[in-house]
Amino acid sequence: GQPSAPAFRCNVSARTNANGHRVWDISHNQNNGANFSVLLWDDNTAEVFFGGERLTTTWFTDTDGDTRVEVGRSQFIF
């Protein structure tokens, strides 16, 4: 099974960028808080934009139907 992570509330909204791609904007107030944007591609790669940086990583849909984006040795789930 997938590792369990403590859940906390976050705001998730979707928008279409100027290139016609769906962008997920995510923010939360946990610990120091964070605001970032995610693009999910059909080949299970993802682009994460955070603090002016761009990270290319991978994503998948778990057995609960949640999206999991892998960032380093961690994941965030929405």
Contact map, one row per residue, 1 for C-alpha under 8 A:
111000000000000000000000000000000000000000000000000000000000000000000000000000
111100000000000000000000000000000000000000000000000000000000010000000000000000
111110000000000000000000000000000000000000000000000000000000000000000000000000
011111000000000000000000000000000000000000000000000000000000000000000000000000
001111100000000000000000000000000000000000000000000000000000000000000000000000
000111110000000000000000000000000000000000000000000000000000000000000000000000
000011111000000000000000000000000000000000000000000000000000000000000000000000
000001111100000000000000000001000000000000000000000000000000000000000000000000
000000111110000000000000000100000000000000000000000000000000000000000000000000
000000011111000000000000011110000000000000000000000000000000000000000000000000
000000001111100000000000111100000000000000000000000000000000000000000000000000
000000000111110000000001111000000000000000000000000000000000000000000000000001
000000000011111000000001110000000000000000000000000000000000000000000000000000
000000000001111100000111100000000000000000000000000000000000000000000000000000
000000000000111110000111100000000000000000000000000000000000000000000000000000
000000000000011111111110000000000000000000000000000000000000000000000000000000
000000000000001111111110000000000000000000000000000000000000000000000000000000
000000000000000111111000000000000000000000000000000000000000000000000000000000
000000000000000111111000000000000000000000000000000000000000000000000000000000
000000000000000111111100000000000000000000000000000000000000000000000000000000
000000000000000111111110000000000000001000000000000000000000000000000000000000
000000000000011110011111000000000000001100000000000000000000000000000000000000
000000000000011110001111100000000000111100000000000000000000000000000000000000
000000000001111000000111110000000000111000000000000000000000000000000000000000
000000000011111000000011111000000011110000000000000000000000000000000000000000
000000000111100000000001111100000111110000000000000000000000000000000000000000
000000000111000000000000111110001111000000000000000000000000000000000000000000
000000001110000000000000011111001110000000000000000000000000000000000000000000
000000000100000000000000001111111100000000000000000000000000000000000000000000
000000010000000000000000000111111100000000000000000000000000000000000000000000
000000000000000000000000000011111000000000000000000000000000000000000000000000
000000000000000000000000000011111100000000000000000000000000000000000000000000
000000000000000000000000001111111110000000000000000000000000000000000000000000
000000000000000000000000011111011111000000000000000000000000000000000000000000
000000000000000000000000111100001111100000000000010000000000000000000000000000
000000000000000000000000111000000111110000000001111000000000000000000000000000
000000000000000000000011110000000011111000000001110000000000000000000000000000
000000000000000000000011110000000001111100000111100000000000000000000000000000
000000000000000000001111000000000000111110000111000000000000000000000000000000
000000000000000000000110000000000000011111011110000000000010000000000000000000
000000000000000000000000000000000000001111111100000000000000000000000000000000
000000000000000000000000000000000000000111111000000000000000000000000000000000
000000000000000000000000000000000000000011111000000000000000000000000000000000
000000000000000000000000000000000000000111111100000000000111000000000000000000
000000000000000000000000000000000000000111111110000000011110000000000000000000
000000000000000000000000000000000000011110011111000000011110000000001000000000
000000000000000000000000000000000000011100001111100001111000000000000000000000
000000000000000000000000000000000001111000000111110001111000000000000000000000
000000000000000000000000000000000001110000000011111111100000000000000000000000
000000000000000000000000000000000011100000000001111111000000000000000000000000
000000000000000000000000000000000001000000000000111110000000000000000000000000
000000000000000000000000000000000000000000000000111111000000000000000000000000
000000000000000000000000000000000000000000000000111111100000000000000000000000
000000000000000000000000000000000000000000000011110111110000000000000000000000
000000000000000000000000000000000000000000000011100011111000000000000000000000
000000000000000000000000000000000000000000001111000001111100000000000000000000
000000000000000000000000000000000000000000001111000000111110000000001110000000
000000000000000000000000000000000000000000011100000000011111000000001110000000
000000000000000000000000000000000000000100011100000000001111100000111100000000
000000000000000000000000000000000000000000010000000000000111110000111000000000
000000000000000000000000000000000000000000000000000000000011111111110000000000
010000000000000000000000000000000000000000000000000000000001111111110000000000
000000000000000000000000000000000000000000000000000000000000111111000000000000
000000000000000000000000000000000000000000000000000000000000111111000000000000
000000000000000000000000000000000000000000000000000000000000111111100000000000
000000000000000000000000000000000000000000000000000000000000111111110000000011
000000000000000000000000000000000000000000000000000000000011110011111000000011
000000000000000000000000000000000000000000000000000000000011110001111100001111
000000000000000000000000000000000000000000000100000000001111000000111110001110
000000000000000000000000000000000000000000000000000000001110000000011111111100
000000000000000000000000000000000000000000000000000000001100000000001111111100
000000000000000000000000000000000000000000000000000000000000000000000111111000
000000000000000000000000000000000000000000000000000000000000000000000111111000
000000000000000000000000000000000000000000000000000000000000000000000111111100
000000000000000000000000000000000000000000000000000000000000000000011111111110
000000000000000000000000000000000000000000000000000000000000000000011110011111
000000000000000000000000000000000000000000000000000000000000000001111000001111
000000000001000000000000000000000000000000000000000000000000000001110000000111
